[in-house]
Amino acid sequence: MPLFFHRQSSLPTATATSPSYSSKLLKPLKPHPAPVPTRTPLPIIVFSLISLFIGLAGTIFAIAAFRRPTPIPIFRCGKSDDTFRGFYSLSKSRQAGDKNGGLVDRPKLLGLVGIQTGFGSANRRAALRNTWFPSDPDGLLRLEQATGLAFRFVIGRSKDSKKMAELQKEIDKYRDFLVIDINEEYSNLPWKTLAFFKAGFQLFEADYYVKANDDIYLRPDRLATLLAKERTHPQTYIGCMKKGPVVTDPKMKWYEKSGHLIGNEYFQHAFGPIYVLSAEVVASLAVARNSSLRMFSNEDVTVGSWMLAMNVNHEDNRALCDPRCTPTSVAVWDIPKCSGLCNPAIRLKELHAMRMCSKSPTLLPDDG
């Protein structure tokens, strides 16, 4: 007899027609309602739009800054402009993408030569460009590289708009001017000379600064040789030195209205057509207040008086005032008839056509 037995259930047997469970036991599932979309708050939308706008603006600015041309350096001292360096830096920076176009802000040179000129001297400048002075920026740069000397025409400004317009045309064509901030008048020549030295010192780190007039014939190669000579005195004043009676007659050309301060005879000073100051001398002038320096009527006398106040060495060199071309002449002009070449526009071309003036060797042949 089995230990266990199954008690027959009293529940009815499931059939195909009757479900296993009662309908009361299983409840039909209720369908889940569809999710209701939520609306984004307005502040979030505004913030997102602002962020997008800022991002786009930053991207556009970055692209514009990347594509913008490199700023062109301006070679300027106050209102004095070196038109050559401004032009040449622009040209080279466009070619190479270099900020300074291969040019430094204050280049190291053997000398800066400022050719003093005026608004009425266009014919002289034309004659110079047809003789020893280069007629284009590339030629000017080649001369600078060959000699260590930078050459510029130095001119002031004018209130006459026509004169300034004509000057600008010449600047645009040749790019060989140093335009200084002073009214261009003959009576302002001492002030103009001081302004040149101040501007030149700020724009160029030169060993020497040369003041020359636009009516002399110059040999740049021999001038470079003269300046490259070793000197023991750091403060040097080079030129054709002179003395002479003070002109006290107001009707005379070289009248000196402050002659009573000088006496009967001038102190030793260089002729005005060309002279040289060493860097240490010009450095002292560059920092001096204009009002602290006495100005005489004549520019060469004025500079000579400044040299008396400094511990300078007066170096007399007659090659800077030769009346004719020789194997050693550096500057040629019609001394003593004229303070430069007489009728310079013609004489410059005549001298340049002479082999002794333009094609003779820089140095004398070595006889040894």
HUVENZI-V221348 format. One record per residue. N is the residue number from 1. RES is the residue in one small letter. PSI is psi in degrees with one decimal (999 if undefined). OMEGA is omega in whole degrees, -180 to 180 (NA if undefined). Layout:
n: <N & N>
res: <RES & RES>
psi: <PSI & PSI>
omega: <OMEGA & OMEGA>
This chain:
n: <1 & 2 & 3 & 4 & 5 & 6 & 7 & 8 & 9 & 10 & 11 & 12 & 13 & 14 & 15 & 16 & 17 & 18 & 19 & 20 & 21 & 22 & 23 & 24 & 25 & 26 & 27 & 28 & 29 & 30 & 31 & 32 & 33 & 34 & 35 & 36 & 37 & 38 & 39 & 40 & 41 & 42 & 43 & 44 & 45 & 46 & 47 & 48 & 49 & 50 & 51 & 52 & 53 & 54 & 55 & 56 & 57 & 58 & 59 & 60 & 61 & 62 & 63 & 64 & 65 & 66 & 67 & 68 & 69 & 70 & 71 & 72 & 73 & 74 & 75 & 76 & 77 & 78 & 79 & 80 & 81 & 82 & 83 & 84 & 85 & 86 & 87 & 88 & 89 & 90 & 91 & 92 & 93 & 94 & 95 & 96 & 97 & 98 & 99 & 100 & 101 & 102 & 103 & 104 & 105 & 106 & 107 & 108 & 109 & 110 & 111 & 112 & 113 & 114 & 115 & 116 & 117 & 118 & 119 & 120 & 121 & 122 & 123 & 124 & 125 & 126 & 127 & 128 & 129 & 130 & 131 & 132 & 133 & 134 & 135 & 136 & 137 & 138 & 139 & 140 & 141 & 142 & 143 & 144 & 145 & 146 & 147 & 148 & 149 & 150 & 151 & 152 & 153 & 154 & 155 & 156 & 157 & 158 & 159 & 160 & 161 & 162 & 163 & 164 & 165 & 166 & 167 & 168 & 169 & 170 & 171 & 172 & 173 & 174 & 175 & 176 & 177 & 178 & 179 & 180 & 181 & 182 & 183 & 184 & 185 & 186 & 187 & 188 & 189 & 190 & 191 & 192 & 193 & 194 & 195 & 196 & 197 & 198 & 199 & 200 & 201 & 202 & 203 & 204 & 205 & 206 & 207 & 208 & 209 & 210 & 211 & 212 & 213 & 214 & 215 & 216 & 217 & 218 & 219 & 220 & 221 & 222 & 223 & 224 & 225 & 226 & 227 & 228 & 229 & 230 & 231 & 232 & 233 & 234 & 235 & 236 & 237 & 238 & 239 & 240 & 241 & 242 & 243 & 244 & 245 & 246 & 247 & 248 & 249 & 250 & 251 & 252 & 253 & 254 & 255 & 256 & 257 & 258 & 259 & 260 & 261 & 262 & 263 & 264 & 265 & 266 & 267 & 268 & 269 & 270 & 271 & 272 & 273 & 274 & 275 & 276 & 277 & 278 & 279 & 280 & 281 & 282 & 283 & 284 & 285 & 286 & 287 & 288 & 289 & 290 & 291 & 292 & 293 & 294 & 295 & 296 & 297 & 298 & 299 & 300 & 301 & 302 & 303 & 304 & 305 & 306 & 307 & 308 & 309 & 310 & 311 & 312 & 313 & 314 & 315 & 316 & 317 & 318 & 319 & 320 & 321 & 322 & 323 & 324 & 325 & 326 & 327 & 328 & 329 & 330 & 331 & 332 & 333 & 334 & 335 & 336 & 337 & 338 & 339 & 340 & 341 & 342 & 343 & 344 & 345 & 346 & 347 & 348 & 349 & 350 & 351 & 352 & 353 & 354 & 355 & 356 & 357 & 358 & 359 & 360 & 361 & 362 & 363 & 364 & 365 & 366 & 367 & 368>
res: <m & p & l & f & f & h & r & q & s & s & l & p & t & a & t & a & t & s & p & s & y & s & s & k & l & l & k & p & l & k & p & h & p & a & p & v & p & t & r & t & p & l & p & i & i & v & f & s & l & i & s & l & f & i & g & l & a & g & t & i & f & a & i & a & a & f & r & r & p & t & p & i & p & i & f & r & c & g & k & s & d & d & t & f & r & g & f & y & s & l & s & k & s & r & q & a & g & d & k & n & g & g & l & v & d & r & p & k & l & l & g & l & v & g & i & q & t & g & f & g & s & a & n & r & r & a & a & l & r & n & t & w & f & p & s & d & p & d & g & l & l & r & l & e & q & a & t & g & l & a & f & r & f & v & i & g & r & s & k & d & s & k & k & m & a & e & l & q & k & e & i & d & k & y & r & d & f & l & v & i & d & i & n & e & e & y & s & n & l & p & w & k & t & l & a & f & f & k & a & g & f & q & l & f & e & a & d & y & y & v & k & a & n & d & d & i & y & l & r & p & d & r & l & a & t & l & l & a & k & e & r & t & h & p & q & t & y & i & g & c & m & k & k & g & p & v & v & t & d & p & k & m & k & w & y & e & k & s & g & h & l & i & g & n & e & y & f & q & h & a & f & g & p & i & y & v & l & s & a & e & v & v & a & s & l & a & v & a & r & n & s & s & l & r & m & f & s & n & e & d & v & t & v & g & s & w & m & l & a & m & n & v & n & h & e & d & n & r & a & l & c & d & p & r & c & t & p & t & s & v & a & v & w & d & i & p & k & c & s & g & l & c & n & p & a & i & r & l & k & e & l & h & a & m & r & m & c & s & k & s & p & t & l & l & p & d & d & g>
psi: <129.3 & 147.0 & -30.8 & 150.9 & 156.9 & 131.3 & 134.0 & 127.5 & 146.2 & -5.6 & 147.5 & 148.1 & 138.0 & 140.6 & 176.3 & -22.5 & -11.1 & 137.5 & 161.0 & -29.8 & 155.7 & 150.6 & -21.8 & -25.0 & -31.9 & 122.2 & 138.6 & 141.9 & 136.9 & 134.3 & 140.6 & 134.1 & 147.5 & 139.4 & 136.1 & 121.2 & 137.0 & 144.6 & 128.6 & 133.5 & 143.7 & -41.7 & -36.8 & -39.6 & -44.1 & -44.5 & -39.8 & -41.3 & -41.0 & -42.9 & -40.9 & -42.2 & -43.8 & -42.0 & -44.0 & -42.0 & -41.8 & -39.7 & -44.3 & -42.1 & -41.0 & -41.1 & -42.7 & -41.3 & -35.6 & -36.9 & -11.5 & 139.0 & 147.8 & 132.9 & 139.8 & 126.4 & 140.3 & 119.5 & 95.0 & 142.2 & 104.6 & -118.1 & 18.5 & 126.3 & 132.5 & 98.4 & -29.6 & -49.9 & -34.8 & -43.4 & -46.2 & -36.0 & -37.7 & -44.9 & -47.5 & -34.1 & -32.3 & -33.5 & -42.2 & -7.6 & 16.9 & 137.5 & -46.0 & 9.0 & 30.9 & 1.2 & 138.2 & 161.1 & -37.6 & 84.1 & 149.9 & 124.8 & 161.6 & -42.4 & 151.5 & 125.1 & 112.9 & 112.6 & 105.9 & 127.8 & 174.1 & 179.2 & -26.0 & 13.0 & 29.4 & -35.4 & -33.7 & -44.1 & -38.4 & -41.5 & -39.9 & -43.1 & -19.1 & -0.5 & -104.9 & -15.3 & 127.7 & 149.2 & 7.6 & 159.1 & -38.2 & -40.9 & -36.6 & -39.5 & -39.5 & -41.0 & -40.0 & -42.1 & -33.1 & -34.2 & -18.5 & 11.0 & 131.7 & 131.1 & 133.8 & 143.9 & 130.2 & 123.4 & 150.1 & -155.6 & 167.8 & 149.2 & -9.8 & 111.5 & -31.6 & -42.2 & -42.1 & -35.4 & -41.8 & -40.1 & -41.2 & -37.0 & -42.3 & -37.5 & -46.8 & -29.8 & -40.9 & -28.1 & 38.9 & 30.2 & 148.4 & 105.0 & 118.2 & 157.8 & 76.9 & 149.9 & 122.7 & 98.3 & 150.1 & -36.4 & -17.1 & 10.8 & -42.6 & -40.9 & -39.4 & -41.5 & -42.8 & -42.2 & -37.1 & -47.2 & -39.8 & -47.9 & -42.1 & -39.4 & -36.2 & -30.9 & -23.9 & 138.0 & 83.0 & 154.0 & -30.4 & 150.5 & 122.4 & 125.4 & 123.5 & 154.7 & 164.3 & 15.0 & 35.3 & 154.2 & 125.6 & 143.2 & 98.8 & -36.1 & -40.9 & -31.6 & -41.9 & -40.6 & -41.3 & -43.8 & -26.9 & -6.9 & 139.9 & 135.6 & 139.6 & -22.7 & 119.7 & -22.8 & 103.5 & 142.3 & 108.1 & 134.3 & -177.6 & 104.2 & 148.4 & 162.8 & 170.9 & 171.5 & 143.6 & 131.9 & 113.6 & 0.3 & 117.5 & -18.5 & -12.8 & 153.7 & -43.4 & 35.3 & 133.2 & 105.4 & -21.0 & 26.5 & -27.0 & -21.5 & -18.2 & -42.0 & -156.3 & -25.7 & 141.3 & 149.8 & 166.9 & 128.4 & 164.9 & 148.1 & 147.7 & -27.2 & -31.6 & 133.9 & 167.2 & 138.7 & 137.1 & 167.0 & -40.2 & -35.2 & -46.2 & -33.9 & -38.6 & -39.9 & -34.4 & -30.5 & -5.0 & 141.6 & 135.9 & -37.9 & -13.3 & -6.7 & 132.0 & 137.8 & 120.2 & 175.7 & -35.5 & 134.1 & -42.9 & -36.2 & -40.2 & -50.3 & -40.1 & -35.6 & -36.1 & -38.1 & -30.4 & -28.5 & -6.6 & 159.5 & 66.5 & 157.2 & 118.0 & 112.3 & 108.2 & 122.3 & 109.4 & -10.0 & -14.1 & -1.1 & 49.5 & 132.2 & -8.2 & 163.2 & 130.6 & 172.5 & -11.9 & -2.7 & 136.5 & -48.1 & 133.8 & 128.2 & 163.9 & 63.6 & 135.2 & 5.2 & -41.9 & 154.2 & 58.0 & -160.4 & 135.5 & 129.6 & 63.0 & -33.4 & -32.4 & -45.0 & -34.3 & -44.3 & -36.7 & -44.9 & -40.6 & -27.6 & -14.0 & 130.0 & -38.0 & -31.3 & -45.8 & -23.0 & 2.9 & 154.1 & 154.2 & -44.7 & 155.6 & 144.5 & 145.0 & 108.7 & -18.0 & 999>
omega: <-177 & 180 & -178 & 174 & -177 & 176 & -179 & -179 & 178 & -180 & 179 & 180 & -179 & 177 & -179 & -176 & -178 & -179 & -179 & -177 & -180 & 178 & 177 & -179 & -178 & 177 & 180 & 180 & 177 & 180 & 179 & 179 & 178 & -178 & 180 & -180 & 180 & 180 & -180 & 180 & -179 & 179 & 180 & 179 & 180 & 179 & 179 & 180 & 178 & 179 & 178 & 180 & 179 & 179 & 178 & -180 & 178 & 178 & -180 & 179 & 180 & 179 & -180 & 180 & -180 & -176 & -178 & 179 & 179 & 179 & -179 & 178 & 179 & -180 & -170 & 173 & -172 & 176 & 176 & -173 & 171 & -173 & 180 & -177 & 176 & 179 & -174 & 178 & 177 & -178 & -177 & -180 & 177 & -179 & -172 & -177 & -179 & -177 & -177 & 178 & -179 & -179 & 178 & -173 & -179 & -172 & 176 & -177 & 169 & -180 & 171 & -179 & 179 & 179 & -177 & -177 & -177 & -177 & -180 & -174 & -180 & 180 & 177 & 179 & 178 & 179 & 178 & 180 & 176 & -179 & -172 & -177 & -179 & -175 & 179 & -177 & 180 & 177 & 178 & 179 & 178 & 178 & 178 & -180 & -177 & -174 & -172 & -178 & 174 & -178 & 176 & 166 & -177 & -178 & 177 & -178 & -180 & 174 & 178 & -176 & 179 & 178 & 180 & 178 & 178 & 178 & -179 & 177 & -180 & 177 & -179 & -178 & -171 & 177 & -176 & -177 & 163 & -177 & -176 & -173 & 177 & 178 & -175 & 176 & -178 & -180 & 180 & -174 & 177 & 178 & 179 & 179 & 178 & 179 & 177 & -179 & 179 & -180 & 180 & 180 & 180 & -175 & -175 & 173 & -176 & 174 & -179 & 177 & -172 & 172 & 180 & 177 & -176 & -180 & 175 & 174 & -171 & 171 & -178 & -178 & 180 & 175 & 178 & 178 & 178 & -177 & -179 & 179 & 179 & 179 & -179 & -178 & -177 & 179 & -171 & 180 & -173 & 177 & 172 & -174 & -179 & 169 & 178 & -179 & 178 & -179 & -177 & 179 & -178 & -179 & -179 & -176 & -174 & -180 & 179 & -176 & 176 & -177 & -180 & 178 & -176 & -176 & -176 & -176 & 177 & 170 & -179 & 177 & -175 & 170 & -174 & -175 & 176 & 172 & -171 & 173 & 178 & -174 & -178 & 178 & -179 & 177 & 178 & 178 & -176 & -177 & -178 & 173 & -178 & -177 & -179 & -178 & 179 & 178 & 173 & -178 & -176 & -175 & -178 & 176 & -180 & 180 & 178 & 178 & 176 & -179 & 177 & -179 & -179 & 179 & -176 & 175 & 178 & -179 & -179 & -179 & -175 & 176 & 178 & 179 & -178 & 180 & 179 & 179 & 179 & 178 & -178 & -176 & 177 & 178 & -178 & 174 & -169 & 174 & 5 & -175 & -176 & 176 & -173 & 174 & 173 & -176 & -169 & -178 & 179 & -176 & 178 & -180 & 178 & -180 & -178 & 179 & 179 & -178 & -180 & -179 & -169 & -172 & 178 & -177 & 177 & -178 & 175 & 177 & 179 & -178 & -179 & NA>
